[in-house]
Amino acid sequence: MMPLQVELQRNVKATKDEAMTVEQAAELLKVHPDYIPTLVARSDDLKMIGDTIIAKRDKTNIWLVGACVGLIFFAISVLPNLIGG
């Protein structure tokens, strides 16, 4: 059986807005709403703002996009000048 915090994390990330209220989460997991903040605290990928649970954004994607743009710039502008002499 999957731990409740993992199940909560998967269900929050599966929603359209990657957000869910405490009441929705409690109903989904069939637990008391007072237990939901404990589950959120156990999960590294979730955080609470008021009564809403949201999935944290992955910030490594920004670095990946930047690295790809830099590599493409290097391949198009710098590399031909180095090869052509």
Disulfide bonds with the S-S distance in Angstrom:
none
